[in-house]
């Protein structure tokens, strides 16, 4: 089993995205899509995972 490590900067962005999902009525609960704000949070998270 491989441990997954998320860089601290990316972790904060991921946590923000998860908090958004808990509160957003537009983002589907099944993960099939995202509102514009959710999409932007994912874009930020992915950028931080690539750059640290």
C-alpha positions in Angstrom: 0.0 0.0 0.0 1.4 3.4 -1.0 1.0 6.4 1.3 -0.3 9.5 -0.3 1.4 12.8 0.6 -0.1 16.1 -0.3 2.2 19.1 -0.1 1.1 21.6 2.6 0.2 24.4 0.1 -1.9 21.9 -1.9 -3.5 20.5 1.3 -4.9 23.9 2.2 -6.3 24.2 -1.3 -7.8 20.8 -1.1 -9.3 21.5 2.2 -10.9 24.7 0.8 -12.4 22.7 -2.0 -13.9 20.1 0.4 -15.4 22.9 2.5 -16.9 24.4 -0.7 -18.5 21.0 -1.5 -20.0 20.8 1.9 -21.7 24.2 1.5 -22.4 24.5 -2.2 -25.9 23.7 -3.5 -24.8 23.8 -7.1 -22.1 21.1 -7.0 -23.5 17.6 -7.4 -22.9 15.3 -4.4 -21.9 12.4 -6.7 -18.9 14.3 -8.1 -20.3 14.5 -11.6 -19.6 18.2 -12.0 -18.8 21.5 -10.3 -20.0 25.0 -10.2 -17.7 27.8 -11.5 -16.3 28.4 -8.0 -15.7 24.7 -7.4 -13.9 24.4 -10.8 -11.6 27.3 -9.8 -10.8 25.7 -6.5 -9.8 22.5 -8.3 -7.7 24.5 -10.8 -5.9 26.1 -7.9 -5.4 22.8 -6.1 -4.0 21.2 -9.2 -1.6 24.1 -9.8 -0.3 23.8 -6.3 0.2 20.0 -6.5 2.4 20.6 -9.6 4.4 23.5 -8.2 4.5 22.9 -4.5 
